[in-house]
Amino acid sequence: EIEKAHPEVWNALLQILDDGRLTDGQGQLVDFRNTVLIMTSNLGTEFVRQGGTLGFLQDASSDEDRIQHEKIQKALKTTFRPEFLNRIDEIIMFSPLSIEQMYKIVDLQMKEVRERLAEHGLDVAITESAVKWLAEVGFDPSFGARPLRRALQKHIESPLSVSVLAGQFQKGDTVIVDLDVENKQLVFRKSEEAKKEEPATV
């Protein structure tokens, strides 16, 4: 979040963007000529509509997008000096995540869980209902997908680790992660105990 940086950081970035190099406090020269600098900012996020498109700020495709982009440009100009903004090649706007995109993020993060369990000889699969529940629990309109990591740790990684240590699952087992709809919590069972719902392998 570049807007929170100290003004001296902005001055250093100006030198990098202008000259392609930076001299540190000890007089050493650092070469930035073949470097891509990526800066993030939350300025203007209140103007970004849910379900909007990702794109370059100057490439608005609709009147609504153009209005959004103009408001974001105004927020940027209010915060940053013109000489700083003029040295930035592109500004890309990211719209808030949709719940459907959260499902995909759950799948991606579950792959990491699966890889870790594979080291202990265990496989894991998660049902579609469990994916949807995790996505909803881990979604926050203000923070996007950030709470999802904590939700996975709380509802899958920690309780599953306890189950493995307790000997509930053995090497070679496939663990099914499912949703207990009545109690609104995730449950774990061996594949031979699975119900008719087909698990979505991740």
CYANA upper distance limits for C-alpha pairs under 8 A (distance plus 0.5 A):
  1 GLU  CA      5 ALA  CA      7.90
  1 GLU  CA     39 MET  CA      7.50
  1 GLU  CA     40 THR  CA      5.41
  1 GLU  CA     41 SER  CA      4.87
  1 GLU  CA     42 ASN  CA      7.02
  2 ILE  CA     39 MET  CA      6.64
  2 ILE  CA     40 THR  CA      6.49
  2 ILE  CA     41 SER  CA      6.18
  3 GLU  CA     41 SER  CA      6.89
  3 GLU  CA     43 LEU  CA      8.20
  3 GLU  CA     79 THR  CA      7.68
  3 GLU  CA     80 PHE  CA      8.23
  5 ALA  CA      9 VAL  CA      6.67
  5 ALA  CA     10 TRP  CA      7.71
  6 HIS  CA     10 TRP  CA      7.43
  7 PRO  CA     11 ASN  CA      6.85
  8 GLU  CA     12 ALA  CA      6.73
  9 VAL  CA     13 LEU  CA      6.70
 10 TRP  CA     14 LEU  CA      6.65
 10 TRP  CA     84 PHE  CA      8.13
 11 ASN  CA     15 GLN  CA      7.04
 12 ALA  CA     16 ILE  CA      6.91
 12 ALA  CA     22 LEU  CA      7.71
 13 LEU  CA     17 LEU  CA      6.47
 14 LEU  CA     18 ASP  CA      6.36
 14 LEU  CA     83 GLU  CA      8.50
 14 LEU  CA     84 PHE  CA      6.81
 14 LEU  CA     87 ARG  CA      8.17
 15 GLN  CA     19 ASP  CA      6.16
 15 GLN  CA     20 GLY  CA      7.66
 15 GLN  CA     21 ARG  CA      7.34
 15 GLN  CA     22 LEU  CA      6.83
 16 ILE  CA     20 GLY  CA      5.20
 16 ILE  CA     21 ARG  CA      5.50
 16 ILE  CA     22 LEU  CA      6.16
 16 ILE  CA     32 PHE  CA      7.12
 17 LEU  CA     21 ARG  CA      8.45
 17 LEU  CA     87 ARG  CA      6.79
 17 LEU  CA     88 ILE  CA      8.39
 18 ASP  CA     87 ARG  CA      7.78
 20 GLY  CA     31 ASP  CA      6.97
 20 GLY  CA     32 PHE  CA      5.26
 20 GLY  CA     33 ARG  CA      5.16
 21 ARG  CA     29 LEU  CA      7.31
 21 ARG  CA     30 VAL  CA      6.01
 21 ARG  CA     31 ASP  CA      5.11
 21 ARG  CA     32 PHE  CA      5.41
 21 ARG  CA     33 ARG  CA      7.20
 22 LEU  CA     29 LEU  CA      6.25
 22 LEU  CA     30 VAL  CA      5.64
 22 LEU  CA     31 ASP  CA      7.24
 22 LEU  CA     32 PHE  CA      7.92
 23 THR  CA     27 GLY  CA      6.15
 23 THR  CA     28 GLN  CA      5.97
 23 THR  CA     29 LEU  CA      5.03
 23 THR  CA     30 VAL  CA      6.69
 24 ASP  CA     28 GLN  CA      5.99
 24 ASP  CA     29 LEU  CA      7.11
 24 ASP  CA     30 VAL  CA      8.06
 43 LEU  CA     72 ILE  CA      7.50
 43 LEU  CA     75 ALA  CA      6.75
 43 LEU  CA     76 LEU  CA      7.16
 44 GLY  CA     48 VAL  CA      7.66
 44 GLY  CA     71 LYS  CA      7.45
 44 GLY  CA     72 ILE  CA      5.25
 44 GLY  CA     75 ALA  CA      6.36
 44 GLY  CA     76 LEU  CA      8.21
 45 THR  CA     72 ILE  CA      8.24
 47 PHE  CA     68 GLN  CA      6.25
 47 PHE  CA     71 LYS  CA      7.44
 47 PHE  CA     72 ILE  CA      7.56
 48 VAL  CA     52 GLY  CA      7.67
 48 VAL  CA     68 GLN  CA      6.90
 48 VAL  CA     95 SER  CA      6.59
 48 VAL  CA     96 PRO  CA      7.89
 49 ARG  CA     95 SER  CA      7.31
 49 ARG  CA     96 PRO  CA      7.77
 50 GLN  CA     95 SER  CA      7.05
 50 GLN  CA     96 PRO  CA      6.00
 50 GLN  CA     97 LEU  CA      8.00
 50 GLN  CA     98 SER  CA      7.92
 51 GLY  CA     95 SER  CA      7.07
 51 GLY  CA     96 PRO  CA      7.08
 51 GLY  CA     97 LEU  CA      7.75
 51 GLY  CA     98 SER  CA      6.93
 52 GLY  CA     65 ASP  CA      8.32
 52 GLY  CA     95 SER  CA      5.88
 52 GLY  CA     96 PRO  CA      7.96
 53 THR  CA     94 PHE  CA      7.82
 53 THR  CA     95 SER  CA      6.56
 54 LEU  CA     92 ILE  CA      7.79
 54 LEU  CA     93 MET  CA      6.24
 54 LEU  CA     94 PHE  CA      5.49
 54 LEU  CA     95 SER  CA      6.41
 55 GLY  CA     59 ASP  CA      7.23
 55 GLY  CA     60 ALA  CA      8.04
 55 GLY  CA     92 ILE  CA      6.01
 55 GLY  CA     93 MET  CA      6.14
 55 GLY  CA     94 PHE  CA      7.60
 56 PHE  CA     60 ALA  CA      7.95
 56 PHE  CA     90 GLU  CA      7.30
 56 PHE  CA     91 ILE  CA      6.28
 56 PHE  CA     92 ILE  CA      4.88
 56 PHE  CA     93 MET  CA      6.74
 57 LEU  CA     69 HIS  CA      6.44
 57 LEU  CA     90 GLU  CA      8.18
 57 LEU  CA     91 ILE  CA      6.06
 57 LEU  CA     92 ILE  CA      6.05
 57 LEU  CA     93 MET  CA      6.63
 58 GLN  CA     69 HIS  CA      8.01
 60 ALA  CA     65 ASP  CA      5.78
 60 ALA  CA     66 ARG  CA      5.63
 60 ALA  CA     69 HIS  CA      7.68
 61 SER  CA     65 ASP  CA      6.86
 61 SER  CA     66 ARG  CA      7.70
 62 SER  CA     66 ARG  CA      6.65
 63 ASP  CA     67 ILE  CA      6.74
 64 GLU  CA     68 GLN  CA      6.80
 65 ASP  CA     69 HIS  CA      6.58
 66 ARG  CA     70 GLU  CA      6.61
 67 ILE  CA     71 LYS  CA      6.87
 68 GLN  CA     72 ILE  CA      6.82
 69 HIS  CA     73 GLN  CA      6.57
 70 GLU  CA     74 LYS  CA      6.70
 71 LYS  CA     75 ALA  CA      6.81
 72 ILE  CA     76 LEU  CA      6.72
 73 GLN  CA     77 LYS  CA      6.67
 74 LYS  CA     78 THR  CA      6.65
 75 ALA  CA     79 THR  CA      6.99
 76 LEU  CA     80 PHE  CA      6.40
 77 LYS  CA     81 ARG  CA      7.30
 77 LYS  CA     82 PRO  CA      7.45
 77 LYS  CA     85 LEU  CA      8.20
 80 PHE  CA     84 PHE  CA      7.04
 80 PHE  CA     85 LEU  CA      7.14
 81 ARG  CA     85 LEU  CA      7.04
 82 PRO  CA     86 ASN  CA      6.45
 83 GLU  CA     87 ARG  CA      7.09
 84 PHE  CA     88 ILE  CA      7.54
 96 PRO  CA    141 PRO  CA      7.91
 96 PRO  CA    144 GLY  CA      7.33
 97 LEU  CA    101 GLN  CA      6.65
 97 LEU  CA    102 MET  CA      7.45
 97 LEU  CA    144 GLY  CA      6.75
 97 LEU  CA    145 ALA  CA      8.20
 98 SER  CA    102 MET  CA      6.97
 99 ILE  CA    103 TYR  CA      7.02
 99 ILE  CA    135 ALA  CA      7.44
 99 ILE  CA    136 GLU  CA      7.79
 99 ILE  CA    139 PHE  CA      8.20
100 GLU  CA    104 LYS  CA      7.39
101 GLN  CA    105 ILE  CA      6.93
102 MET  CA    106 VAL  CA      6.71
102 MET  CA    135 ALA  CA      5.95
102 MET  CA    139 PHE  CA      7.86
102 MET  CA    145 ALA  CA      7.53
103 TYR  CA    107 ASP  CA      6.95
103 TYR  CA    131 VAL  CA      6.76
103 TYR  CA    132 LYS  CA      6.78
103 TYR  CA    135 ALA  CA      6.16
104 LYS  CA    108 LEU  CA      6.81
105 ILE  CA    109 GLN  CA      6.66
105 ILE  CA    145 ALA  CA      8.44
106 VAL  CA    110 MET  CA      6.48
106 VAL  CA    131 VAL  CA      6.94
106 VAL  CA    134 LEU  CA      7.74
106 VAL  CA    135 ALA  CA      6.93
106 VAL  CA    148 LEU  CA      8.24
107 ASP  CA    111 LYS  CA      6.86
107 ASP  CA    131 VAL  CA      7.95
107 ASP  CA    202 VAL  CA      6.19
108 LEU  CA    112 GLU  CA      7.53
108 LEU  CA    202 VAL  CA      7.93
109 GLN  CA    113 VAL  CA      7.20
109 GLN  CA    149 ARG  CA      8.47
110 MET  CA    114 ARG  CA      6.61
110 MET  CA    202 VAL  CA      6.86
111 LYS  CA    115 GLU  CA      6.70
111 LYS  CA    202 VAL  CA      6.04
112 GLU  CA    116 ARG  CA      6.89
113 VAL  CA    117 LEU  CA      6.78
113 VAL  CA    157 GLU  CA      7.97
114 ARG  CA    118 ALA  CA      6.57
114 ARG  CA    123 ASP  CA      6.74
114 ARG  CA    124 VAL  CA      6.23
114 ARG  CA    202 VAL  CA      8.22
115 GLU  CA    119 GLU  CA      7.34
116 ARG  CA    120 HIS  CA      7.96
117 LEU  CA    121 GLY  CA      7.08
117 LEU  CA    122 LEU  CA      5.72
117 LEU  CA    123 ASP  CA      6.85
117 LEU  CA    124 VAL  CA      8.06
118 ALA  CA    122 LEU  CA      5.50
118 ALA  CA    123 ASP  CA      6.36
120 HIS  CA    171 LYS  CA      7.15
121 GLY  CA    171 LYS  CA      5.27
121 GLY  CA    172 GLY  CA      5.92
121 GLY  CA    173 ASP  CA      8.10
122 LEU  CA    170 GLN  CA      7.86
122 LEU  CA    171 LYS  CA      6.10
122 LEU  CA    172 GLY  CA      5.92
122 LEU  CA    173 ASP  CA      5.93
122 LEU  CA    174 THR  CA      6.47
122 LEU  CA    175 VAL  CA      7.81
123 ASP  CA    172 GLY  CA      7.84
123 ASP  CA    173 ASP  CA      6.91
123 ASP  CA    174 THR  CA      5.03
123 ASP  CA    175 VAL  CA      6.57
124 VAL  CA    174 THR  CA      5.86
124 VAL  CA    175 VAL  CA      5.08
124 VAL  CA    176 ILE  CA      6.40
124 VAL  CA    177 VAL  CA      7.78
124 VAL  CA    201 THR  CA      8.21
125 ALA  CA    174 THR  CA      7.77
125 ALA  CA    175 VAL  CA      6.78
125 ALA  CA    176 ILE  CA      5.56
125 ALA  CA    177 VAL  CA      6.64
125 ALA  CA    199 PRO  CA      6.50
125 ALA  CA    200 ALA  CA      6.76
125 ALA  CA    201 THR  CA      5.36
125 ALA  CA    202 VAL  CA      6.79
126 ILE  CA    130 ALA  CA      6.86
126 ILE  CA    131 VAL  CA      7.27
126 ILE  CA    176 ILE  CA      6.25
126 ILE  CA    177 VAL  CA      5.06
126 ILE  CA    178 ASP  CA      6.68
126 ILE  CA    199 PRO  CA      5.90
126 ILE  CA    200 ALA  CA      6.00
126 ILE  CA    201 THR  CA      6.78
126 ILE  CA    202 VAL  CA      7.66
127 THR  CA    131 VAL  CA      6.88
127 THR  CA    176 ILE  CA      7.91
127 THR  CA    177 VAL  CA      6.81
127 THR  CA    178 ASP  CA      5.95
127 THR  CA    179 LEU  CA      8.16
127 THR  CA    197 GLU  CA      7.81
127 THR  CA    198 GLU  CA      7.21
127 THR  CA    199 PRO  CA      4.55
127 THR  CA    200 ALA  CA      5.62
127 THR  CA    201 THR  CA      8.37
128 GLU  CA    132 LYS  CA      6.79
128 GLU  CA    199 PRO  CA      7.04
128 GLU  CA    200 ALA  CA      6.41
129 SER  CA    133 TRP  CA      6.68
129 SER  CA    178 ASP  CA      7.51
129 SER  CA    179 LEU  CA      6.61
130 ALA  CA    134 LEU  CA      6.60
130 ALA  CA    177 VAL  CA      7.34
130 ALA  CA    178 ASP  CA      5.72
130 ALA  CA    179 LEU  CA      5.39
130 ALA  CA    186 LEU  CA      7.36
131 VAL  CA    135 ALA  CA      6.64
132 LYS  CA    136 GLU  CA      6.76
133 TRP  CA    137 VAL  CA      6.63
133 TRP  CA    179 LEU  CA      8.04
134 LEU  CA    138 GLY  CA      6.32
134 LEU  CA    148 LEU  CA      8.03
134 LEU  CA    151 ALA  CA      7.54
134 LEU  CA    152 LEU  CA      7.87
135 ALA  CA    139 PHE  CA      6.41
135 ALA  CA    148 LEU  CA      7.59
137 VAL  CA    148 LEU  CA      7.96
137 VAL  CA    151 ALA  CA      7.41
138 GLY  CA    145 ALA  CA      7.21
138 GLY  CA    146 ARG  CA      8.19
138 GLY  CA    147 PRO  CA      5.55
138 GLY  CA    148 LEU  CA      4.40
138 GLY  CA    149 ARG  CA      7.98
138 GLY  CA    150 ARG  CA      8.08
138 GLY  CA    151 ALA  CA      5.97
138 GLY  CA    152 LEU  CA      8.43
139 PHE  CA    143 PHE  CA      8.24
139 PHE  CA    144 GLY  CA      6.52
139 PHE  CA    145 ALA  CA      6.25
139 PHE  CA    146 ARG  CA      8.31
139 PHE  CA    147 PRO  CA      6.92
139 PHE  CA    148 LEU  CA      6.84
140 ASP  CA    144 GLY  CA      5.76
140 ASP  CA    145 ALA  CA      7.48
140 ASP  CA    147 PRO  CA      7.47
143 PHE  CA    147 PRO  CA      7.66
145 ALA  CA    149 ARG  CA      8.10
146 ARG  CA    150 ARG  CA      8.24
147 PRO  CA    151 ALA  CA      6.75
148 LEU  CA    152 LEU  CA      6.63
149 ARG  CA    153 GLN  CA      6.86
150 ARG  CA    154 LYS  CA      6.55
151 ALA  CA    155 HIS  CA      6.35
151 ALA  CA    156 ILE  CA      8.34
152 LEU  CA    156 ILE  CA      5.76
152 LEU  CA    157 GLU  CA      6.79
153 GLN  CA    157 GLU  CA      5.13
153 GLN  CA    158 SER  CA      6.24
154 LYS  CA    158 SER  CA      6.25
154 LYS  CA    159 PRO  CA      7.79
155 HIS  CA    159 PRO  CA      7.03
155 HIS  CA    185 GLN  CA      8.29
155 HIS  CA    186 LEU  CA      7.17
156 ILE  CA    160 LEU  CA      6.19
156 ILE  CA    186 LEU  CA      8.03
157 GLU  CA    161 SER  CA      6.49
158 SER  CA    162 VAL  CA      6.93
159 PRO  CA    163 SER  CA      6.79
160 LEU  CA    164 VAL  CA      6.70
160 LEU  CA    188 PHE  CA      7.97
161 SER  CA    165 LEU  CA      6.67
162 VAL  CA    166 ALA  CA      6.59
163 SER  CA    167 GLY  CA      6.94
163 SER  CA    168 GLN  CA      5.86
163 SER  CA    169 PHE  CA      7.33
164 VAL  CA    168 GLN  CA      6.17
164 VAL  CA    169 PHE  CA      5.80
164 VAL  CA    170 GLN  CA      7.81
169 PHE  CA    173 ASP  CA      6.84
169 PHE  CA    175 VAL  CA      8.13
169 PHE  CA    190 LYS  CA      7.84
173 ASP  CA    190 LYS  CA      6.99
173 ASP  CA    191 SER  CA      7.90
174 THR  CA    190 LYS  CA      6.24
174 THR  CA    191 SER  CA      5.92
175 VAL  CA    188 PHE  CA      6.85
175 VAL  CA    189 ARG  CA      6.14
175 VAL  CA    190 LYS  CA      5.38
175 VAL  CA    191 SER  CA      6.49
176 ILE  CA    188 PHE  CA      6.08
176 ILE  CA    189 ARG  CA      5.78
176 ILE  CA    190 LYS  CA      6.46
176 ILE  CA    191 SER  CA      6.34
176 ILE  CA    194 ALA  CA      7.49
176 ILE  CA    199 PRO  CA      7.78
177 VAL  CA    186 LEU  CA      7.13
177 VAL  CA    187 VAL  CA      6.41
177 VAL  CA    188 PHE  CA      5.43
177 VAL  CA    189 ARG  CA      7.46
178 ASP  CA    186 LEU  CA      6.09
178 ASP  CA    187 VAL  CA      5.86
178 ASP  CA    188 PHE  CA      6.90
179 LEU  CA    184 LYS  CA      7.42
179 LEU  CA    185 GLN  CA      6.41
179 LEU  CA    186 LEU  CA      5.07
179 LEU  CA    187 VAL  CA      6.55
180 ASP  CA    184 LYS  CA      6.03
180 ASP  CA    185 GLN  CA      5.86
180 ASP  CA    186 LEU  CA      6.29
180 ASP  CA    187 VAL  CA      6.84
181 VAL  CA    185 GLN  CA      7.53
189 ARG  CA    193 GLU  CA      6.68
189 ARG  CA    194 ALA  CA      7.39
190 LYS  CA    194 ALA  CA      7.31
